[in-house]
C-alpha cells in the first residue's frame, strides 16, 4: 500500500520553508500531493494557477511530489485523493493554536485523517510568505527565501528590478 500525504496551503508564494517541508516529508511518505488552496481570507498576489506553476517549477526535481489546486474543504480534497495523512508545518508556537483547532475540525469531518506536524529546518524557520511578499514589494534581497523562479515572478508582480 502506497503512503500518500497532503500538504496544503495557499503558498502565496511558495518559500524555501515550504520546499523544506515538502522534501523532508518524502522521507516518510511515498507520494506527496501539494494542495493549492484558494485564498478566501487573503488577497493573493498570485492566482491559483500561477501558484501551482511556481510550485511545480520549485519542486521539479522531485517526481514523488505532485501539485493540484482545490476548492472547498481540505478534508474533501484529502478524501478524493485517498489520503489519510496531512502534513502541516509549524514555525512557532503562535502557529500551534490555529493548527490545533484546524486538526480537530478536520478530524471531526474526516475521522480517518491524521495530521502530522513538521518543524522547518533552522535555516528556514523564520521565513513566512507574508514576510517574503513584503521584502519583494520593497525590492529587498530574496536570495535564500524563495526559489529563483519565484523571486523572478515576485519582482515581475511588483515591477521591481533584480538586485
Secondary structure by P-SEA (a helix, b strand, c coil): cbbbbbbccccccccaaaaaaaaaacccccbbbbcccccccccccccaaaaaaaaaaaacccccbbbbbbcccaaaaaaaacccbbbbbbccccccaaaaaaaaaaaaacccbbbbbbbcccccccccaaaaaaaaaacccccccccaaaaaaaaaaaccccc
